[in-house]
Amino acid sequence: MKIKPEYIEYKNDAPEIPKEMFKNAQCFDEIPKELQQALRNIKRGRPRKPEKDKKVSLHLRVDPEVAIKFRSLGKGWQTQLNATLVAAIKQGQI
């Protein structure tokens, strides 16, 4: 994602960290082993979807008017195309 120039802040927005904050700081190896293990086991990032909810990557060829119509819907047009196909399947049209 490209950042637009008007969003770039040239001043330093982050305040300086006062030395008092480091007074009680400990090295990771100095904290209790149970806490070390708990911190190592923290799951980071986006949670995985269940297998039944995962999408399948598909290369699909469609008529130009279909591509133009769905792309004209803007962001999320692939999701709307998928929803249209799902609705057609549920209605028995496919």
N, C-alpha and C positions, 0 to 999 in steps of 0.2 A: 504494500500500500504506500503510495507516494504521499508525503505530507505537503499540504499546500503552504506556500511561503507565508501567507497571512496568519497561519497557526504556529509558526515557529517563534518562540520567545527567546530573545537574545540575552535577557537578564538571567542571572542565576536565581532561580526560584527556590532552590533547596537551601534551607537555612543551615548554617554551620552547626555541626554537632558539638555541644559543650563537653568539656573534659570530664565533668561530673558524671556524665552518662557512662563513662568507661570505668568509673571507680569500682563497681561491683562486677565487672565483666569477667567471664571465665573462659578458658580454652575449652573446646568441645571435649577433649580427653579428660578434663577435670570434673565434668558433671557426672552424676550417677549413671551407671551402665544401663539401668532400666529406662532412663530418660533418653539416653543415646539411642537405644534400640527403638523406642517409640518414635523418635524424630526420624530415624532412618526408614521406618515403615509407613510414613505419611504418603498417601497417594496424591500425586500432583497431576495437574492437567485436566483435560476434559474426560469425564467418565466414559467408558466404552459402552456402546449400545448393545443390547441383547442380540443374539444371532438373528432372531425373528424380525428385528427392526432394521437390520443392516440393508443398505441399498446395494444394488448390483451395478457395476460399471458396464455401460453398453454403448457401442458405436451404432448409431441409427441414421439411416438415410430417409429424409422426408421430402415432399414436394416443396418447391420454393415458397409458395403461398403459406404453407403451414409454418415454415421457419420464420417468415416475415411476421406473421400474425403473432406467434408466441414471443418472439424477440421484441416486438413492439410493446409487450406488456411490461417491459423493463426488468429491473432486478428481481430475481426469483422466477424467471419464466420457465426454467427447467422443472421447478417444483410444481408450477401450475400445469405444465404439460403432463407430468406424472399424475397429478390429481384428476385431470380430465380422463386419462386412460383408466385409472382405477374406477372412476364413476361409470365409465362405459362398460367395464367388466361387471360391476355390481348390478347394472341395469340389464345385463344380458345382451348388450349390443355387440360384444366381442366374444 
